[in-house]
Amino acid sequence: MESYDDDWTDGQRALYDECHRAGGEWAGDPDTPTEEVQHVIDLGQADDDSRADAETDYPPLVDAVTAATGENLTSVPASHHDPGFRGFVDGVRDATADEVFGL
């Protein structure tokens, strides 16, 4: 499900789409531990106000944004306003069955 901000550029929308796809594939991989999927879901449910200007270095998320941007990153803004972060966590959430994690 596309969940863009109205003011995002085409590039930000493309980043969201790439990270959404990567998050869905990562969550759907049978080798991905359920605890890690739950961790990403928890990241996605946290309120941006409680994080302030937090960054996350969670490897699957950073790897997805690195692959999508072609830039060598070590962290990603942990904010729903960031298209990479939001795309990845939305992809994980969309790929995860509601009854599995009580979404």
C-alpha positions as CSV (number, residue, x, y, z in Angstrom):
1,M,0.0,0.0,0.0
2,E,1.5,3.3,-1.0
3,S,1.7,5.7,1.9
4,Y,3.3,8.9,0.5
5,D,3.5,12.3,2.0
6,D,1.8,14.8,-0.3
7,D,5.0,17.0,-0.6
8,W,7.4,14.1,-1.5
9,T,9.3,14.4,-4.7
10,D,9.3,11.6,-7.3
11,G,12.7,10.5,-6.0
12,Q,11.4,10.2,-2.5
13,R,8.4,8.2,-3.7
14,A,10.7,5.9,-5.6
15,L,12.9,5.4,-2.5
16,Y,9.7,4.6,-0.5
17,D,8.7,2.0,-3.2
18,E,12.1,0.4,-3.3
19,C,12.3,0.2,0.5
20,H,8.7,-1.1,0.8
21,R,9.5,-3.9,-1.6
22,A,12.7,-4.7,0.3
23,G,10.9,-4.7,3.6
24,G,8.2,-7.0,2.3
25,E,10.8,-9.4,0.9
26,W,12.8,-9.4,4.1
27,A,9.7,-10.0,6.3
28,G,8.5,-12.8,3.9
29,D,11.9,-14.6,3.9
30,P,11.5,-17.8,6.0
31,D,15.0,-17.3,7.3
32,T,14.1,-13.9,8.9
33,P,13.6,-14.5,12.6
34,T,10.2,-13.5,13.9
35,E,11.8,-11.5,16.7
36,E,13.5,-9.3,14.1
37,V,10.2,-8.8,12.2
38,Q,8.6,-7.8,15.5
39,H,11.4,-5.4,16.2
40,V,10.8,-3.6,12.9
41,I,7.0,-3.5,13.6
42,D,7.8,-2.0,17.0
43,L,10.0,0.6,15.3
44,G,7.2,1.5,12.9
45,Q,4.7,1.9,15.7
46,A,6.8,4.2,17.8
47,D,5.8,7.8,17.9
48,D,8.1,10.2,16.0
49,D,7.8,12.7,18.8
50,S,9.3,10.3,21.3
51,R,12.3,9.7,19.0
52,A,13.1,13.4,18.4
53,D,15.9,13.3,15.7
54,A,16.8,9.6,16.3
55,E,18.7,7.6,13.8
56,T,18.6,3.8,13.6
57,D,21.4,1.5,12.4
58,Y,19.3,-1.6,12.2
59,P,21.1,-3.6,9.5
60,P,18.2,-4.8,7.3
61,L,16.7,-1.3,7.1
62,V,20.1,0.4,6.5
63,D,20.9,-2.2,3.8
64,A,17.6,-1.6,2.1
65,V,18.1,2.2,2.0
66,T,21.7,1.8,0.9
67,A,20.6,-0.5,-2.0
68,A,17.8,1.9,-3.0
69,T,20.0,5.0,-2.9
70,G,23.3,3.7,-4.0
71,E,24.9,5.6,-1.1
72,N,27.0,3.9,1.6
73,L,25.0,4.6,4.8
74,T,25.5,3.7,8.4
75,S,22.2,4.9,9.7
76,V,18.7,6.0,8.7
77,P,16.5,8.7,10.2
78,A,13.9,6.8,12.4
79,S,11.1,9.0,11.3
80,H,7.8,8.3,9.5
81,H,8.6,11.4,7.4
82,D,11.7,9.7,6.0
83,P,10.7,7.7,2.8
84,G,13.3,5.0,3.4
85,F,12.3,4.3,7.0
86,R,8.6,4.4,6.3
87,G,8.8,2.4,3.1
88,F,10.7,-0.4,4.9
89,V,8.5,-0.6,7.9
90,D,5.3,-0.4,5.8
91,G,6.6,-3.2,3.6
92,V,7.3,-5.3,6.7
93,R,3.9,-4.6,8.1
94,D,2.1,-5.3,4.8
95,A,3.9,-8.6,4.3
96,T,3.1,-9.8,7.8
97,A,-0.1,-11.6,8.6
98,D,-2.2,-9.6,11.1
99,E,-2.9,-12.7,13.2
100,V,0.8,-13.4,13.6
101,F,1.8,-10.2,15.3
102,G,-1.6,-8.8,16.4
103,L,-1.5,-5.8,14.1
